[in-house]
Amino acid sequence: MPTSAPTSPETAGMSKAALDRIDDHLKRRYIDAGRFPGTQLVVYRRGNIVHSAVQGLADLERQVPMKDDTIFRIYSMTKPITSVAFMMLVEQGLVALDEPVHKYIPEWKNLGVFQAGTAPAFMTRPPARPMQIVDLLRHTSGLTYGFQQRSNVDAAYRDRQIGTIEMAGTLDSMIADLADIPLEFSPGEAWNYSVSTDVIGYLVGKISGIPFEQFLKERIFNPLGMADTDFFVPADKTHRLAACYNATAAGMTSFHSPNAKGSLALQDDPATSSFLSPPEFISGGGGLCSTAADYLTFCRALLNGGELGGVRLIGPKTLALMTTNHLPGNRDLPEMSRSMFAEASYSGIGFGLGFSVTMDPAKTLIPGSPGEYAWGGAATTSFWIDPAEELIAIFMTQVLPSSAYPIRRELRTMVYAAITDSNL
């Protein structure tokens, strides 16, 4: 993060006392209670950081304090970056959203839709229409995640280690494996959180002609100065990688009990983490590590219409397209979702091209603005961008799963409560 102190919240229409209350809440309810090791919260409004706070520890076992430059596994917060990368190719005229996916992945041309059976003896039917590129970006492709634990299809994903936190194989092997597994539904018929964005990463490499990870570095990270964002943590930065933890059942079940303590189980030791070396599988759906400062840089470029400091990623009209609800019939997630899990609440929320999109704040029962867009990661990291309020919020910790506690709802409520001068 910048070394200079944040701008006074009051100069940006926010209350310092209300923002400080969030830190007190995080410390008391989560850190002191043993549910989070430590946290980092950054709030940016009207062109300035108005709140930046780190608390607790990045590594409980070694008692390493959380710092401004701590590196986090951002998991599915990789998805918006991958989606922007793909839309850069769309802007170049190299690919179109309504093209069939099998134009670029011929082995998928005859993918069927699951009817019955188990791997490898699936019974299928033809899809109502071919999968289109737009289906991958908005998760209406018919693909799934193995952790959904819902069907014989996602069981086949688990058998082949497709869509796990540490995916096996390579992007090429994943594409080949998926050619042998039927779709959950005909493309466009439903919404299901899935490996679709990993496929988008594969397509970025195939269409651009350079490896996906190289494209991100050359076209996004280096130009914006996102020096700490990559698919692995180099040796000179390993001391900054946070430990990752699993929330325990005790912590989750005691959450609403006054004075009850939670506990955390080490899930990924930063001294031995797989993130310390370049991965075989380059996951556009969940493979990046980053810092709050780097992710804020990316978000600032989006809030600014796709450009920051003279570096333009995408045009404002393309960004507007990405942050519009693309679910068929302008439906929201409850009307279309088959997912057992996703990094978003549902009611009043639609989905664009790489982001959830708030359609109706009243239905969410949380303060917000129409057009706000967001996503989160498996280890409870999250961000949202509210163009109407010129607001960005980024939250970092390292606790799996992200559904363990209602922290995202609490943060939205408390950050919006700190606004004293609304643009609406």
Buried (B, 14 or more C-beta within 10 A) or exposed (E): BEEEEBBEBEEBBBBBEBBBBBBEBBBEBBBEBBBBBBBBBBBBBBEBBBBBBBBBBBBBEEEBEBBBBBBBBBBBBBBBBBBBBBBBBBBEEEBEBEEBBBBBBEEBEEBBBBEEEEBEEBEBEEBEEBBBBBBBBBBBBBBBBBBBEBBBBBBBBBBBBBBBBBBEBBBEBBBBBBBEBBBBBBBBBBBBBBBBBBBBBBBBBBBBEBEBBEBBBEBBBEBBBBEBBBBBBEEEBBBBBBBBBBBBEBBBEBBEEEEBEBBBEBBBEBEEBEBBEEBEBBBBBBBBBBBBBBBBBBBBBBBBBBBBEEBBBBBEEBBBBBBBBBBBEEBBBEBBBBBBBBBBBBBBBBBBBBBBBBBEBEBBEBBBBBBBBBBBBBBBBBBBBBBEBBBBBBBBBBBBBBBBBEBBEBBBBBBBBBBEEEBE
